[in-house]
């Protein structure tokens, strides 16, 4: 691979890192072609893009990101596969599912909305992250809850309030 081709790969990786906002680096070494193809198929089904690149090119792409992601550099050893997703926890859930039948892929690091997670021990934390859509749903639910409580109180107590108003009007009149 010549220098021009390497620059193209770095630019492509940077574009994907910025487009998706989330990426995971996993160790898929020692997996058979069949196992890798199975992972790719499951990635496709989960709207996850999987790329394999050299660690030096991944590092150069990360260096172009906004913010400091230098903690990831130590994880760039051995074989590295990149998993890109718009949903922050989708690759973590996929890795956890795949690990039920094999000891790989192993999570090396993850970059989630400018936060860095390093090490396979972070997998459970990443699985439990809520997606943007889930967080928006929670916020909407919280905002709707007080309004629903006021409406139900008014509806259930509406006849009582009308009765009180009628009683007050009778006293005055």
Secondary structure by P-SEA (a helix, b strand, c coil): ccaaaaaaaaaaaaaaaaaacbbbbbbcccccaaaaaaaaaaaaaacbbbbbbcaaaaaaaaaaccccccccccccccbbbbbbccccaaaaaaaaaaaccccccccccccccccccccccaaaaaaacccaaaaaaaaaaaaaaaaaaaaaaaaaaaaaaaaaaaaaaaaac
